[in-house]
């Protein structure tokens, strides 16, 4: 899961992406090792190892494509977090961007009448 960045917009988790790419790279090296091992000798067992190596390379490439697609989808599906502040005296409703430290029930000052206002709702919207 990503972390909240500026203005409450979620950023994709890059350590997860980095660890996935490292694992994919290691699998690719192991697969290439089996392919070169099979190429040196011509026994039936080594041909099977070569086929397993090629299959592993294909699986690794498919997984890399999935990681890239997931990364793009995460970047495209951004969300904006907003809050609703209601004045208890004049009934004024104000919608503004979420700021660190906001929570439902937090008391603030009404910008219209100067009375007590309270955060009543926190919600997220997709940014297009």
C-alpha positions as CSV (number, residue, x, y, z in Angstrom):
1,X,0.0,0.0,0.0
2,X,1.2,3.5,-0.8
3,X,1.7,6.4,1.6
4,X,-0.1,9.7,1.7
5,X,1.9,12.5,0.0
6,X,1.1,16.2,-0.4
7,X,-2.6,17.1,0.0
8,X,-3.5,13.5,0.9
9,X,-2.8,12.0,-2.6
10,X,-1.7,8.4,-2.4
11,X,1.7,7.6,-3.8
12,X,2.5,4.0,-5.0
13,X,4.9,2.1,-2.7
14,X,8.3,2.1,-4.5
15,X,10.1,-0.3,-2.1
16,X,7.6,-3.0,-3.2
17,X,8.3,-2.3,-6.8
18,X,12.0,-2.4,-6.3
19,X,12.0,-5.7,-4.4
20,X,9.7,-7.2,-7.1
21,X,12.2,-6.1,-9.8
22,X,15.1,-7.6,-7.8
23,X,13.3,-10.9,-7.4
24,X,12.5,-11.0,-11.1
25,X,16.1,-10.2,-12.0
26,X,17.3,-13.1,-9.8
27,X,14.8,-15.5,-11.4
28,X,16.0,-14.4,-14.8
29,X,19.7,-15.1,-13.9
30,X,18.8,-18.6,-12.6
31,X,16.8,-19.3,-15.7
32,X,19.7,-18.2,-18.0
33,X,22.0,-20.4,-15.9
34,X,19.9,-23.5,-16.6
35,X,19.7,-22.6,-20.3
36,X,23.5,-22.3,-20.7
37,X,24.0,-25.5,-18.6
38,X,21.8,-27.4,-21.1
39,X,23.6,-25.9,-24.1
40,X,27.0,-27.3,-23.0
41,X,25.9,-30.9,-23.1
42,X,23.3,-32.8,-25.1
43,X,21.6,-35.2,-22.8
44,X,17.9,-35.6,-22.5
45,X,17.9,-34.3,-19.0
46,X,19.7,-31.1,-20.0
47,X,17.1,-30.5,-22.8
48,X,14.4,-30.6,-20.1
49,X,16.4,-28.1,-18.0
50,X,16.7,-25.9,-21.1
51,X,12.9,-26.0,-21.6
52,X,12.3,-25.2,-17.9
53,X,14.7,-22.3,-18.3
54,X,12.9,-20.9,-21.3
55,X,9.6,-21.4,-19.5
56,X,11.0,-19.5,-16.5
57,X,12.2,-16.7,-18.7
58,X,8.7,-16.4,-20.2
59,X,7.1,-16.4,-16.8
60,X,9.5,-13.7,-15.6
61,X,8.8,-11.5,-18.6
62,X,5.0,-11.9,-18.0
63,X,5.5,-10.9,-14.3
64,X,7.5,-7.9,-15.3
65,X,4.8,-6.7,-17.7
66,X,2.2,-7.2,-14.8
67,X,4.3,-5.0,-12.5
68,X,4.6,-2.3,-15.1
69,X,0.8,-2.4,-15.7
70,X,0.1,-2.2,-12.0
71,X,2.4,0.7,-11.6
72,X,0.7,2.6,-14.4
73,X,-2.7,1.8,-13.0
74,X,-1.6,3.1,-9.6
75,X,-0.3,6.3,-11.0
76,X,-3.5,6.9,-13.0
77,X,-5.9,6.2,-10.2
78,X,-5.0,9.1,-7.9
79,X,-7.3,10.2,-5.1
80,X,-7.9,13.5,-3.5
81,X,-9.0,13.6,0.2
82,X,-11.4,16.4,1.2
83,X,-13.1,17.3,4.5
84,X,-16.5,19.0,5.3
85,X,-16.6,21.5,8.1
86,X,-20.0,22.6,9.5
87,X,-20.6,25.6,11.7
88,X,-22.8,24.8,14.7
89,X,-24.1,28.3,15.0
90,X,-24.8,29.6,11.4
91,X,-25.0,26.2,9.6
92,X,-22.3,27.1,7.0
93,X,-20.7,24.2,5.3
94,X,-17.2,24.4,4.0
95,X,-15.3,21.8,1.9
96,X,-11.5,22.0,1.8
97,X,-8.5,19.7,1.1
98,X,-7.4,17.3,3.9
99,X,-4.5,18.5,6.0
100,X,-2.4,16.4,8.3
101,X,-4.0,16.4,11.7
102,X,-7.6,16.7,10.5
103,X,-10.1,14.3,12.1
104,X,-13.9,14.0,12.4
105,X,-14.9,16.0,15.5
106,X,-12.0,18.4,15.3
107,X,-13.2,21.9,16.3
108,X,-12.3,24.9,14.2
109,X,-13.4,28.5,13.8
110,X,-16.1,29.4,11.3
111,X,-14.9,31.7,8.6
112,X,-18.3,33.3,8.1
113,X,-19.5,34.1,11.7
114,X,-16.5,33.2,13.8
115,X,-18.4,30.6,15.8
116,X,-17.6,27.0,16.6
117,X,-17.3,24.8,13.5
118,X,-16.6,21.0,13.5
119,X,-15.2,18.6,10.9
120,X,-18.1,16.3,10.1
121,X,-16.9,14.3,7.1
122,X,-13.7,13.1,5.5
123,X,-13.9,11.5,2.1
124,X,-11.8,10.7,-1.0
125,X,-12.5,11.4,-4.7
126,X,-10.7,10.0,-7.8
127,X,-8.7,12.7,-9.6
128,X,-9.2,12.4,-13.4
